Amino acid sequence: SRDLEGIKDRDMMFAVAMGSPDRFGRQLDGMGGGTSSTSKVVIVGESRKEHCDVDYTFCQVAVEDQLVDYSGTCGNLAAAV
């Protein structure tokens, strides 16, 4: 997560990496799979907070729109951490 601190528009970086926005909904130009369940990003890093081992940030990258949403979570990805 510290590696991302200097990036001014990480939302754009995540969207491009996933292949979004894709008006055809397939994300062929990126790592996304064209569905909301395959268009997720997790940022994990060492925590700077006392009594915490890691910081975890989840974001959902929209497939067809230029949108990255940080309000949700994903149980499978949280469990992987």
C-alpha positions in Angstrom: 0.0 0.0 0.0 2.9 2.4 0.6 3.9 2.0 -3.1 0.6 3.5 -4.0 0.9 6.6 -1.8 2.6 8.7 -4.5 0.1 7.9 -7.2 -2.2 10.8 -7.7 -5.0 9.0 -9.5 -4.9 5.4 -8.3 -8.6 5.0 -9.3 -7.6 5.5 -12.9 -4.7 3.1 -12.5 -7.1 0.4 -11.1 -9.6 1.0 -13.9 -7.1 0.8 -16.7 -5.5 -2.4 -15.1 -8.9 -4.0 -15.0 -9.8 -2.9 -18.6 -12.6 -0.4 -17.5 -14.6 1.4 -18.7 -15.6 -1.0 -21.4 -18.8 -0.1 -23.2 -19.1 -3.7 -24.3 -18.8 -5.0 -20.7 -16.0 -7.5 -21.4 -12.8 -5.8 -20.0 -10.7 -7.5 -22.8 -8.0 -4.9 -22.4 -7.3 -5.7 -18.8 -7.4 -8.2 -16.0 -11.1 -7.9 -15.2 -13.5 -10.7 -16.3 -16.4 -8.5 -17.4 -18.4 -9.1 -14.3 -18.6 -7.3 -10.9 -17.4 -10.4 -9.2 -14.2 -10.5 -11.2 -13.5 -6.7 -11.2 -12.2 -6.2 -7.7 -9.0 -4.7 -6.2 -7.6 -5.2 -2.7 -4.8 -3.1 -1.3 -2.9 -4.7 1.6 0.0 -3.3 3.5 1.7 -3.1 6.8 -0.4 -1.1 9.2 1.0 2.0 10.9 -1.7 1.7 13.6 -0.8 0.3 17.0 -2.3 -3.2 17.6 -2.9 -3.8 13.8 -0.9 -6.0 11.6 -2.2 -5.0 8.2 -4.4 -2.4 6.6 -6.9 -3.7 4.1 -8.7 -1.6 1.5 -11.2 -3.1 -0.9 -12.5 -1.4 -4.1 -15.0 -2.5 -6.7 -14.1 -1.4 -10.2 -17.1 -0.8 -12.4 -17.1 -2.7 -15.7 -18.8 -0.3 -18.1 -18.4 3.0 -16.2 -15.4 5.1 -15.0 -16.1 4.4 -11.3 -14.1 2.8 -8.4 -16.2 2.3 -5.3 -14.6 1.9 -1.9 -17.8 1.4 0.1 -18.2 -2.3 -0.1 -16.2 -5.4 0.9 -15.5 -8.9 -0.2 -15.5 -11.8 2.2 -13.4 -14.1 0.0 -10.7 -11.4 -0.5 -10.8 -10.5 3.2 -10.4 -14.2 4.1 -7.4 -14.4 1.7 -5.6 -11.8 3.7 
